[in-house]
Amino acid sequence: MIYTKADKMGPQALQQNLESIRKEMLKDWAEMPKEFVTSAETAMGREDILDFMGKLM
């Protein structure tokens, strides 16, 4: 699961949003898929996604 625009909110607000999303998703899912928090402006998460994709190939 990729969360985008992480640079648009502060760290505390981001963490609260992620926890809220996880809580809702886990109502229907047994576990959360791999998660990536990203920002195109700061390149946050870019290397994590590329590393993950590289391991799949």
N, C-alpha and C positions, 0 to 999 in steps of 0.2 A: 504494500500500500504506500503510495507516495503522497505526502502532504506538501503542497506548494505554498509559495508566498510567505515563508516563515519569517522573512525580514520585515513584514508589514505590522508585526505586533511585538511587544516586549516578551522576554523569556517567560515571565510568570503567566501572562495571558496565553502564550503558546502552550505551555504545559497544562493549563486548565482546559484548553480546547482539546488537546490530545486525550486527556483523561476522560473528558465527556464523550468524545467519539468512541474511545475504547469501551466505555461502559455500555453505550448503546449497541455497538457491534457484538459484544459478548452476550447480549440477550438472545442472539440467534446463532452465534458461532461458538464452537467449543474452545477455540484459541484464535489469537490474532495472527494474521500473516506477517511476514517480514515488513518492517516499517522504515520509511526514509523521510526525513524532514528536509525540505529543499528550499533554495532561494536562487533564482536566476541572477539576481542582482549581485549577490555575494558569492555565488558558486557553492554555497553550503549544500552538503549532501551529494555533490556531483561525483566525487571520488568513491564514496560509499556505493552509489548505484553502479558505477562502472566496474568496481571490484566485484560486486555481486553478479553482474552480468557476465563478467569474465569467468567466474567460477562455474557458471551454468554451461559454458561452451566446452 
